[in-house]
Amino acid sequence: MQPVAVYASQSLKFAAPVYVGDEVVAQVQALQIKAAGARHIVKFATKCFTDGEETLAIDGEAMAFLPTLQLSAEPIE
């Protein structure tokens, strides 16, 4: 079985505390997609919120290598 993605790196800034029992909402947005041969290098913005999405708790970026690229505008539930 071929991997879906290879997670290459991530940088994080912890902007606010998160406590046991807090509900955390995570958001990931593709910022840049670059073809590299048969695979794709994707740079993502990553954010985590608490307090009903009012407080930014974690802010960062990530990079992953994808063997295929399938785009969808529908959110994943």
Secondary structure, 3 states (H helix, E strand, C coil): CCCCCEEEEEEEEECCCCCCCCCCEEEEEEEEEEEECCEEEEEEEEEEEECCCCEEEEEEEEEEEECCCCCCCCCCC
